[in-house]
Amino acid sequence: MPLNTVYLGLGSNIDRERHLCAGLDALADLLRDMQCSAVFESQAVGIKSGPFFNLVVCGLTDMPLLELDRRLKFIEADNGRYAPDRQGLPLDIDVLMFDDLHGTFDGLVLPRAEILKNAFVLWPLSLLAPELVHPAQGKCMAQLWAEADIQQVLTPVPFHWRGRQLTTLA
């Protein structure tokens, strides 16, 4: 089976470190050669809640897009995403890009519009894959970040996962 390159955005605003680590652990079982960006703290966008921790991961999968998306929903559910009494967002995992797919796939729009709208997606993505070309924009992520006029404040936060330091603070 051919391997597909996937970029995923992760976020949490409840017990943030625990939920992000649980999400990363689950993704490590699904993806090959997984790489992680630095972790950033940001204020919530589009919902009223406490601040989020966000990061982007990249990996290889032999799963088709819709199967991967279904598995991501299970990981979110395992972390309380769909619990009726939840307060906030324990774990959110979004497919940002899947190879160079461009369009709508069973309701899933790729590349995800949030790449160009939210600093908490574009900045970590540009750090993780600066030369990655956005299939709709024709520009690399580093260039898109350099040209972005997004008025969101992000703060890199110390974060460790499986003994690895994901965020290096200067």
N, C-alpha and C positions, 0 to 999 in steps of 0.2 A: 504494500500500500504506500502511496506517496505521502510524504509528510507535508503538512501545511504549517505556515508560520502564523501565529496568532498573538495579538497584543490585547491585554485585558487591563481594565481600570478597576482598582479595588478601593473601597472606602468604608469607614466605620465611624460612628459617633457615640457608640455605647461600648464601654469596656474595650476601647479601641485596640490596644495592643493584643489582648487575648483573641479578639475576633479576627484581626488581620493575620495573626500567626496561625490560627485555625484554618483560615482561608488559604494561606500559603501552603500549609501542610497538605491540604486536600488537593490543591493545584499541582503540587510536586508529584502526586500520584497519577495525575492526568497528563502532564506535559513533560516532554523530554527537553533537556538542556535549558531549563527555566532560568531566566535572568530577572533580577529585580532592580527597579529604580530606587532612588532615595525616597524616604517617606517625608511627606509634608503635612503640616497642620494648616487648615483653612476654615474660614467661616462657612456655614451652610449656604448653599445656593438653591433657591427654589422651594425650600422648606424651612419652617421655623424649628430650629433645634440647636443643640450645642455644636461646638467645632468638630470637624472631621479630621481623621488621619487618612491620607490618600497616597497611593503609589500605582505604578504601572508595572506589569510583568509581561515578559515575552517568552514564548516557548514553541515547541513543535508538537504537533498532534497528528495522528492518523484518523481522527474522528472527523466526520462531516460537520459542517458548521452547525446545523440544527441539533445534532446529537450533543455537541459540545455545549451549546447554549442550554439545552435541557439539563445536562449534568451540572452546569453552573447554578441553575435554579435549585437543584437538590442541595448543593453546598450552602447556598444562602439559607434555605429552609432549615438545614441542620444547625445553623447558627442563629435561629430565631427570627429570621427576616419576615416571615409570614405569620408569626404568632399574633393572635387577636389582641393580646394585652401588652404588646411591645411598646416601649417608649423610645422613639427614635429609630435609628437604622443600624442594627448590629453589624450587618455585612452586606455590601452591595458589590456585585461583580458584573461588569459590563464588557461585552466584546467590543473593542474599539476598531480593530482591523483584523481581517482574516485573509491572508495572502494579499492579493491586490483586488479583491472583490469590491465592486462598486455597484450599489443598487439596493433593492428591497428583496429580502429573502424570507418569505413566510412571516412578514411583519417586522423583521429585523433589518434596520437600515444601516448599511455600511458604506464607507467608513462612518463611524458614529459622529454625529454633529457636534457633540460635546468636545471633541478634539480641538475644534477651532474656537469654541466659546468659553471654555473654562481653563484657567491657569492651572488648576490642580490636575488636569489631564495633560495639557500641552507641555508644560514645563518638565514634568517627569518623563514624558514620552520623548521629548527632545534630548534629554540627558541620556536616556537608555539607548535610543536609536537615532542619533542626530542626522544620519544620512538616509534614513527611511523616507521614501517619497510618498506623500499623500496622494492616493490614486485619483482623486477628483481635482486637487489643486495643482498637481504637477510640481510641487516644491517639497524640499526636504523639511523634516521636522525642526531642525536647527534654524532654518531660514524662516519658517512659519512662526517660531517662538520669537526670533529677533524682530519680526515685523508686527507681532501681536500688540494690540492696544487693549489689553484686558485689565480692567480695574479691580483685581482681586489680590489680596495680600496673602502670600504663602510664607510659611516659616518652616525651614528644614528642622526635623526633630530627630534626636538620637533614637535609633531603632535597631534591635538585634533580632535575628531569626536563625535558629539552628546554629548558633555560635558565630554567625556572620554579621558584621556591622553593615547595614544597608545604607545608612546615612553617615557621611563624614562631615563633621562640622569644622569649619575653619577657625 
